[in-house]
Amino acid sequence: MNRLITAHVLICLSTLSWAHEGAEGVVKERMDRFKDNKAAMKAIKGNLGGDAAVIAQKASEIEAWAHEMVNFFPEGSSQPPSEALPAIWEAFDHFTELANANATAAANLKTLAQSGADTNALTNGFKALGKTCKDCHNDYKE
């Protein structure tokens, strides 16, 4: 069983490494930050009905990234292996609005977690945060 788990972990890590292969500079930095963001979302989901402090901390991390995100998309940074669509730079104001919506949703979830909200409220806050991710991905990610 342990060998199976180890093999699975190695496959996942090699897949992540392959996905970032060739990434450099700001493209690699933002890919790494989005990978961290995905891990934060997973940690939040795993703690719904559990540790609200983890939810608050991870939501805070997502909020901070959302405030910085647009700075990691300078003009001309769409080279492979980036999955950013050219539409980002064609509608940068809209992209910025979506990043701000993500920051707001993360801040709202953090506040819910810090206030001792029940699992239902936290779940709804998590879903609202996830929707902001999906809204941006639908428009701006391959």
CYANA upper distance limits for C-alpha pairs under 8 A (distance plus 0.5 A):
  1 MET  CA      5 ILE  CA      6.89
  2 ASN  CA      6 THR  CA      6.57
  3 ARG  CA      7 ALA  CA      6.49
  4 LEU  CA      8 HIS  CA      6.65
  5 ILE  CA      9 VAL  CA      6.69
  6 THR  CA     10 LEU  CA      6.70
  7 ALA  CA     11 ILE  CA      6.67
  8 HIS  CA     12 CYS  CA      6.72
  9 VAL  CA     13 LEU  CA      6.62
 10 LEU  CA     14 SER  CA      6.54
 11 ILE  CA     15 THR  CA      6.61
 12 CYS  CA     16 LEU  CA      6.76
 13 LEU  CA     17 SER  CA      6.58
 14 SER  CA     18 TRP  CA      6.49
 15 THR  CA     19 ALA  CA      6.63
 16 LEU  CA     20 HIS  CA      6.95
 17 SER  CA     21 GLU  CA      6.52
 19 ALA  CA     81 PRO  CA      7.76
 20 HIS  CA     28 LYS  CA      7.35
 20 HIS  CA     31 MET  CA      7.79
 20 HIS  CA     81 PRO  CA      7.18
 21 GLU  CA     81 PRO  CA      7.85
 22 GLY  CA     80 PRO  CA      8.19
 22 GLY  CA     81 PRO  CA      7.22
 23 ALA  CA     27 VAL  CA      6.49
 23 ALA  CA     28 LYS  CA      5.27
 23 ALA  CA     80 PRO  CA      7.65
 23 ALA  CA     81 PRO  CA      6.45
 23 ALA  CA     82 SER  CA      7.98
 24 GLU  CA     28 LYS  CA      5.36
 24 GLU  CA     29 GLU  CA      8.13
 25 GLY  CA     29 GLU  CA      6.77
 26 VAL  CA     30 ARG  CA      6.55
 26 VAL  CA     72 PHE  CA      6.53
 26 VAL  CA     73 PHE  CA      8.13
 26 VAL  CA     77 SER  CA      7.85
 27 VAL  CA     31 MET  CA      6.63
 27 VAL  CA     72 PHE  CA      8.00
 27 VAL  CA     73 PHE  CA      8.45
 27 VAL  CA     77 SER  CA      6.97
 27 VAL  CA     78 SER  CA      8.10
 27 VAL  CA     79 GLN  CA      8.38
 27 VAL  CA     82 SER  CA      6.80
 28 LYS  CA     32 ASP  CA      6.56
 29 GLU  CA     33 ARG  CA      6.68
 29 GLU  CA     72 PHE  CA      8.15
 30 ARG  CA     34 PHE  CA      6.55
 30 ARG  CA     69 MET  CA      8.21
 30 ARG  CA     72 PHE  CA      6.44
 31 MET  CA     35 LYS  CA      6.67
 31 MET  CA     82 SER  CA      8.18
 32 ASP  CA     36 ASP  CA      6.78
 33 ARG  CA     37 ASN  CA      6.62
 33 ARG  CA     65 TRP  CA      8.03
 34 PHE  CA     38 LYS  CA      6.63
 35 LYS  CA     39 ALA  CA      6.87
 36 ASP  CA     40 ALA  CA      6.72
 37 ASN  CA     41 MET  CA      6.79
 37 ASN  CA     61 GLU  CA      8.23
 37 ASN  CA     62 ILE  CA      6.55
 37 ASN  CA     65 TRP  CA      8.29
 38 LYS  CA     42 LYS  CA      6.77
 39 ALA  CA     43 ALA  CA      6.69
 40 ALA  CA     44 ILE  CA      6.69
 40 ALA  CA     58 LYS  CA      5.75
 40 ALA  CA     59 ALA  CA      7.92
 40 ALA  CA     61 GLU  CA      8.05
 40 ALA  CA     62 ILE  CA      7.66
 41 MET  CA     45 LYS  CA      6.67
 41 MET  CA     58 LYS  CA      7.84
 41 MET  CA     59 ALA  CA      8.47
 42 LYS  CA     46 GLY  CA      6.64
 43 ALA  CA     47 ASN  CA      6.78
 43 ALA  CA     54 VAL  CA      8.02
 43 ALA  CA     55 ILE  CA      7.88
 43 ALA  CA     58 LYS  CA      7.77
 44 ILE  CA     48 LEU  CA      6.87
 44 ILE  CA     54 VAL  CA      7.41
 44 ILE  CA     55 ILE  CA      5.43
 44 ILE  CA     58 LYS  CA      7.07
 44 ILE  CA     59 ALA  CA      8.08
 44 ILE  CA    126 PHE  CA      8.17
 45 LYS  CA    126 PHE  CA      7.97
 46 GLY  CA     50 GLY  CA      8.27
 47 ASN  CA     51 ASP  CA      5.93
 47 ASN  CA     52 ALA  CA      7.50
 47 ASN  CA     54 VAL  CA      7.52
 47 ASN  CA     55 ILE  CA      7.04
 48 LEU  CA     52 ALA  CA      8.01
 48 LEU  CA     55 ILE  CA      8.09
 48 LEU  CA    119 THR  CA      6.62
 48 LEU  CA    122 LEU  CA      7.16
 48 LEU  CA    123 THR  CA      6.98
 49 GLY  CA    118 ASP  CA      8.15
 49 GLY  CA    119 THR  CA      5.49
 51 ASP  CA     55 ILE  CA      7.25
 52 ALA  CA     56 ALA  CA      6.63
 52 ALA  CA    113 ALA  CA      5.61
 52 ALA  CA    114 GLN  CA      7.46
 52 ALA  CA    116 GLY  CA      7.83
 53 ALA  CA     57 GLN  CA      6.63
 53 ALA  CA    113 ALA  CA      7.34
 53 ALA  CA    114 GLN  CA      7.56
 54 VAL  CA     58 LYS  CA      6.54
 55 ILE  CA     59 ALA  CA      6.43
 55 ILE  CA    109 LEU  CA      8.33
 55 ILE  CA    110 LYS  CA      7.29
 55 ILE  CA    113 ALA  CA      6.74
 56 ALA  CA     60 SER  CA      6.56
 56 ALA  CA    109 LEU  CA      7.57
 56 ALA  CA    110 LYS  CA      4.79
 56 ALA  CA    111 THR  CA      7.73
 56 ALA  CA    113 ALA  CA      5.82
 56 ALA  CA    114 GLN  CA      6.74
 57 GLN  CA     61 GLU  CA      6.85
 57 GLN  CA    110 LYS  CA      7.78
 58 LYS  CA     62 ILE  CA      6.78
 59 ALA  CA     63 GLU  CA      6.58
 59 ALA  CA    106 ALA  CA      5.55
 59 ALA  CA    107 ALA  CA      7.19
 59 ALA  CA    109 LEU  CA      6.88
 59 ALA  CA    110 LYS  CA      5.78
 60 SER  CA     64 ALA  CA      6.70
 60 SER  CA    106 ALA  CA      7.18
 60 SER  CA    107 ALA  CA      7.14
 60 SER  CA    110 LYS  CA      6.72
 61 GLU  CA     65 TRP  CA      6.80
 62 ILE  CA     66 ALA  CA      6.57
 62 ILE  CA    103 ALA  CA      7.58
 62 ILE  CA    106 ALA  CA      6.70
 63 GLU  CA     67 HIS  CA      6.89
 63 GLU  CA    102 ASN  CA      7.62
 63 GLU  CA    103 ALA  CA      4.93
 63 GLU  CA    104 THR  CA      7.75
 63 GLU  CA    105 ALA  CA      8.48
 63 GLU  CA    106 ALA  CA      5.62
 63 GLU  CA    107 ALA  CA      6.53
 64 ALA  CA     68 GLU  CA      7.06
 64 ALA  CA    103 ALA  CA      7.77
 65 TRP  CA     69 MET  CA      6.15
 65 TRP  CA    103 ALA  CA      8.41
 66 ALA  CA     70 VAL  CA      8.29
 66 ALA  CA     99 ALA  CA      5.95
 66 ALA  CA    100 ASN  CA      7.16
 66 ALA  CA    102 ASN  CA      6.62
 66 ALA  CA    103 ALA  CA      5.52
 67 HIS  CA     99 ALA  CA      7.55
 67 HIS  CA    100 ASN  CA      7.29
 67 HIS  CA    103 ALA  CA      6.78
 68 GLU  CA     72 PHE  CA      7.72
 69 MET  CA     73 PHE  CA      7.82
 69 MET  CA     99 ALA  CA      7.44
 70 VAL  CA     74 PRO  CA      8.29
 70 VAL  CA     95 PHE  CA      8.32
 70 VAL  CA     96 THR  CA      6.87
 70 VAL  CA     99 ALA  CA      7.74
 73 PHE  CA     77 SER  CA      6.77
 75 GLU  CA     89 TRP  CA      7.12
 77 SER  CA     82 SER  CA      8.37
 78 SER  CA     82 SER  CA      6.10
 78 SER  CA     83 GLU  CA      7.87
 78 SER  CA     84 ALA  CA      6.36
 78 SER  CA     85 LEU  CA      7.66
 78 SER  CA     86 PRO  CA      7.63
 83 GLU  CA    141 LYS  CA      5.98
 83 GLU  CA    142 GLU  CA      5.58
 84 ALA  CA     88 ILE  CA      7.69
 84 ALA  CA    140 TYR  CA      6.42
 84 ALA  CA    141 LYS  CA      5.36
 84 ALA  CA    142 GLU  CA      6.80
 85 LEU  CA    140 TYR  CA      5.59
 85 LEU  CA    141 LYS  CA      5.96
 85 LEU  CA    142 GLU  CA      6.61
 86 PRO  CA     90 GLU  CA      7.07
 86 PRO  CA    140 TYR  CA      8.10
 87 ALA  CA     91 ALA  CA      6.45
 87 ALA  CA     92 PHE  CA      8.37
 87 ALA  CA    139 ASP  CA      7.93
 87 ALA  CA    140 TYR  CA      6.59
 88 ILE  CA     92 PHE  CA      5.82
 88 ILE  CA     95 PHE  CA      6.53
 88 ILE  CA    140 TYR  CA      6.26
 91 ALA  CA     95 PHE  CA      6.84
 92 PHE  CA     96 THR  CA      6.54
 93 ASP  CA     97 GLU  CA      6.76
 94 HIS  CA     98 LEU  CA      6.80
 95 PHE  CA     99 ALA  CA      6.82
 95 PHE  CA    136 CYS  CA      7.68
 95 PHE  CA    140 TYR  CA      8.37
 96 THR  CA    100 ASN  CA      6.67
 97 GLU  CA    101 ALA  CA      6.65
 98 LEU  CA    102 ASN  CA      6.71
 98 LEU  CA    132 THR  CA      7.33
 98 LEU  CA    135 ASP  CA      7.96
 98 LEU  CA    136 CYS  CA      6.63
 99 ALA  CA    103 ALA  CA      6.82
 99 ALA  CA    132 THR  CA      8.50
 99 ALA  CA    136 CYS  CA      8.25
100 ASN  CA    104 THR  CA      6.68
101 ALA  CA    105 ALA  CA      6.63
101 ALA  CA    132 THR  CA      6.93
102 ASN  CA    106 ALA  CA      6.63
102 ASN  CA    129 LEU  CA      6.81
102 ASN  CA    132 THR  CA      5.72
102 ASN  CA    133 CYS  CA      7.24
103 ALA  CA    107 ALA  CA      6.61
104 THR  CA    108 ASN  CA      6.61
105 ALA  CA    109 LEU  CA      6.72
105 ALA  CA    125 GLY  CA      7.72
105 ALA  CA    128 ALA  CA      6.91
105 ALA  CA    129 LEU  CA      5.49
105 ALA  CA    132 THR  CA      7.97
106 ALA  CA    110 LYS  CA      6.63
106 ALA  CA    129 LEU  CA      6.49
107 ALA  CA    111 THR  CA      6.67
108 ASN  CA    112 LEU  CA      6.73
108 ASN  CA    125 GLY  CA      7.52
109 LEU  CA    113 ALA  CA      6.67
109 LEU  CA    122 LEU  CA      7.19
109 LEU  CA    125 GLY  CA      5.65
109 LEU  CA    126 PHE  CA      7.08
109 LEU  CA    129 LEU  CA      8.12
110 LYS  CA    114 GLN  CA      6.65
111 THR  CA    115 SER  CA      6.54
112 LEU  CA    116 GLY  CA      7.01
112 LEU  CA    117 ALA  CA      5.84
112 LEU  CA    121 ALA  CA      7.86
112 LEU  CA    122 LEU  CA      6.94
112 LEU  CA    125 GLY  CA      8.15
113 ALA  CA    117 ALA  CA      6.45
113 ALA  CA    122 LEU  CA      7.26
117 ALA  CA    121 ALA  CA      6.54
117 ALA  CA    122 LEU  CA      6.99
118 ASP  CA    122 LEU  CA      6.82
119 THR  CA    123 THR  CA      6.43
120 ASN  CA    124 ASN  CA      6.71
121 ALA  CA    125 GLY  CA      6.64
122 LEU  CA    126 PHE  CA      6.55
123 THR  CA    127 LYS  CA      6.65
124 ASN  CA    128 ALA  CA      6.67
125 GLY  CA    129 LEU  CA      6.73
126 PHE  CA    130 GLY  CA      6.63
127 LYS  CA    131 LYS  CA      6.61
128 ALA  CA    132 THR  CA      7.11
129 LEU  CA    133 CYS  CA      7.21
130 GLY  CA    134 LYS  CA      6.76
131 LYS  CA    135 ASP  CA      6.47
132 THR  CA    136 CYS  CA      6.91
133 CYS  CA    137 HIS  CA      6.69
134 LYS  CA    138 ASN  CA      6.42
135 ASP  CA    139 ASP  CA      7.20
136 CYS  CA    140 TYR  CA      6.33
136 CYS  CA    141 LYS  CA      7.96
137 HIS  CA    141 LYS  CA      5.27
137 HIS  CA    142 GLU  CA      8.29
